[in-house]
Amino acid sequence: MNARLLQFGRALLFVAVLGALALVTGCGTTEPDNQSARPWNSPKSWEGGVPGMTYDRR
């Protein structure tokens, strides 16, 4: 087998393993200090409703 082809195969395997590790590890955290009083996906007071009307849906 060609030595250059073997080296290319090893490099390709190394890149594939690094890619798989990057997908598996992710960037999620379970830190309790990162809790907010208001969830990130709750609607804000200025979102939705009729313009000019004071409608607070908390």
C-alpha positions as CSV (number, residue, x, y, z in Angstrom):
1,M,0.0,0.0,0.0
2,N,1.2,3.5,-0.8
3,A,2.7,5.3,2.3
4,R,1.1,8.6,1.3
5,L,-2.4,7.0,1.0
6,L,-1.9,5.4,4.4
7,Q,-1.0,8.7,5.9
8,F,-4.0,10.4,4.3
9,G,-6.3,7.6,5.7
10,R,-4.9,8.2,9.2
11,A,-5.4,11.9,9.0
12,L,-9.0,11.4,7.7
13,L,-9.7,9.0,10.6
14,F,-8.3,11.6,13.1
15,V,-10.5,14.3,11.7
16,A,-13.5,12.0,11.8
17,V,-12.8,11.2,15.5
18,L,-12.4,14.9,16.4
19,G,-15.7,15.7,14.6
20,A,-17.5,12.9,16.5
21,L,-16.1,14.1,19.8
22,A,-17.2,17.7,19.0
23,L,-20.8,16.5,18.4
24,V,-20.9,14.3,21.5
25,T,-19.5,16.8,24.0
26,G,-21.7,19.8,23.0
27,C,-21.9,23.0,25.1
28,G,-24.7,22.2,27.5
29,T,-24.2,22.9,31.2
30,T,-26.0,22.0,34.4
31,E,-24.7,24.9,36.5
32,P,-27.3,26.0,39.1
33,D,-25.8,29.5,39.1
34,N,-27.0,30.0,35.5
35,Q,-30.7,30.1,36.5
36,S,-32.8,33.1,35.6
37,A,-36.0,34.2,37.3
38,R,-37.7,34.5,33.8
39,P,-37.3,31.7,31.3
40,W,-35.5,32.7,28.1
41,N,-38.4,31.8,25.8
42,S,-41.2,33.6,27.7
43,P,-42.8,36.4,25.7
44,K,-41.6,39.9,26.6
45,S,-44.1,42.7,27.4
46,W,-43.5,44.4,24.0
47,E,-44.1,41.2,22.0
48,G,-47.6,40.6,20.6
49,G,-50.8,42.4,21.3
50,V,-52.3,45.4,19.6
51,P,-50.0,48.4,19.2
52,G,-50.9,51.3,21.5
53,M,-52.7,49.0,24.0
54,T,-51.2,48.3,27.4
55,Y,-51.5,44.6,27.6
56,D,-49.2,42.8,30.1
57,R,-49.5,39.1,30.0
58,R,-47.3,38.0,32.8
